[in-house]
Amino acid sequence: MAKLLLDGTGLTVEALAAAARGAGGVALAENGLAKMRETRALIDHAIENRIPVYGVTTGLGARSTEALDAETLAGFSLQTIRGRAHAVGEPMPRDTVRALMLARLNTLLTGYSGARPEVAEYLAKVLDANLVPVSGGLGSVGGGDLVLNATVALALIGEGKMTNADGQEGPSADMLRAAGIEPLQLAPRDGLALANHTGFSAGEGALALDGALTGFAAAQAAACLTMEGFRANLSPLDPRALAAKPLPGQSIAAEGLRALLDGSALWQPGAARRLQDPLSIRNTVQIHGGTAAALANARPVVETELNGASDNPIAIAETGEVISCGAYHSTELGLAVESVSRAWQHLAMGQIARIARMMDPDFTALPLFLARPDSGSNAFAPVLKVAEDLAAEITRAATPQPVWPSINANGVEDSLTSAPTAARALTRINDLGRRLTAIELMVAAQAVDLRGVTAELGPPMARLHQALRAIAPQIDSDRPLTNDMESLAKLIAEGGLTPPA
């Protein structure tokens, strides 16, 4: 497997997600390591000359006004990690921790942290060995992910826990040495560089955004299959109608919907059954356009976080300065991720409405609940309860994330962002949304079959229908549908149920 080359620039959502979910290693660009060497010299100069630098020659948080004596300075990096490794809750998934490490490794290569190049090389070595620190997922409010990052860093210095490539958990010192790696030895500044950054928020945000992009593609396909089963009027997708109000999100959604419906008989004059379809069908492009816009707006924010400094202080090679700043504060990141969650609530409500309309003979002229005639079956009727429960959970997860004046550090750290909560919420919504999309796909496919229009599908929808039927057969009589829905949701997560346009 090819290694992911990191240089502090150009790391995309998709590249990070693939590396985090895989087992491959990373390669470090020499120019990134050169930047780190250059700015590390500034840190060493400040230490030698007792120049006040936050977290290097001074204390942290409320104690930032206190200068560190020589004895304290020697062990301060170690103390920084040990004193902040307090994460609680269920252990983060391996891919989330790998995403955190990859995000931090890439931002270290910008050079702004002032950490030693050896720290970046060590992170790369651990990733190459597919060793993953164990850390609870709770403990960050978004003013940097200090507690979560420090708990991960504790494993890197041999004092926490890790899982190996086989998923076995044990003391990190043992796991490291079994892979031929000694625990990381810290120098001044290294401890804070490993703890105070936005690695969790950026990494989990990128994973969540990647999942939302995959889920959106599947939701677009499901809506198109619904249109086929309903025999919808496609005039709302006419570029001339959309050009009358050229919103960027609806333009993205419309382009995708038209491509998925390419070759469909629905484009032929007179193919639609109604002049005006229900809004959940007629306004799919506007509903999905909101999600498309949120996704498009979130990407540059997340990718800036993956490729920018999230340190305090930052070392600037060009001017030889080390300055205090607020780069760790993730307000824009939290809002960008949260906007996707809020948009997904609209998308989910559109799905619920379409699913319900498809089961109503007054709208479809198909059998009630899409049951086979004379089967005595209720077909999808009970599944409506599942769909509404999923929608309720999506709504709860999409609730705006709380913010308040933080009580941290004796009033010095009195602001937070809740970006980690927003990232976790979108991850949850992705999981729920895939299942809701699976239900719409199954309902739409049943309508297509009952109406007998499989031959009228265009190539993209025909491929989708075939792939779907390989997993979820038609409902001819009542049977449990859990495995069908879960299998489809899993395939959506893997990107395997989205037909190429």
Secondary structure, 3 states (H helix, E strand, C coil): CCCEEECCCCCCHHHHHHHHHCCCCEEECHHHHHHHHHHHHHHHHHHHCCCCCCCCCECCHHHCCCECCHHHHHHHHHHHHHCCCCCEEEECCHHHHHHHHHHHHHHHCCCCCCCCHHHHHHHHHHHHCCCEECCEEECCCCECCHHHHHHHHHHHCCCCEEECCCCCEEEHHHHHHHCCCCCCCCCCCHHHHHHCCCHHHHHHHHHHHHHHHHHHHHHHHHHHHHHHHHCCCCHHHCHHHHHCCCCHHHHHHHHHHHHHCCCCHHHCCCCCCCCCCCHHHHCHHHHHHHHHHHHHHHHHHHHHHHHCCCCCCEEECCCCEEECCCCCECHHHHHHHHHHHHHHHHHHHHHHHHHHHHCCHHHHCCCHHHCCCCCCCCCCCCHHHHHHHHHHHHHHHCCCCCCCCCCEHHHCECCCCCHHHHHHHHHHHHHHHHHHHHHHHHHHHHHHHHHCCHHHCCHHHHHHHHHHHCCCCCCCCCCCCHHHHHHHHHHHHCCCCCCCC
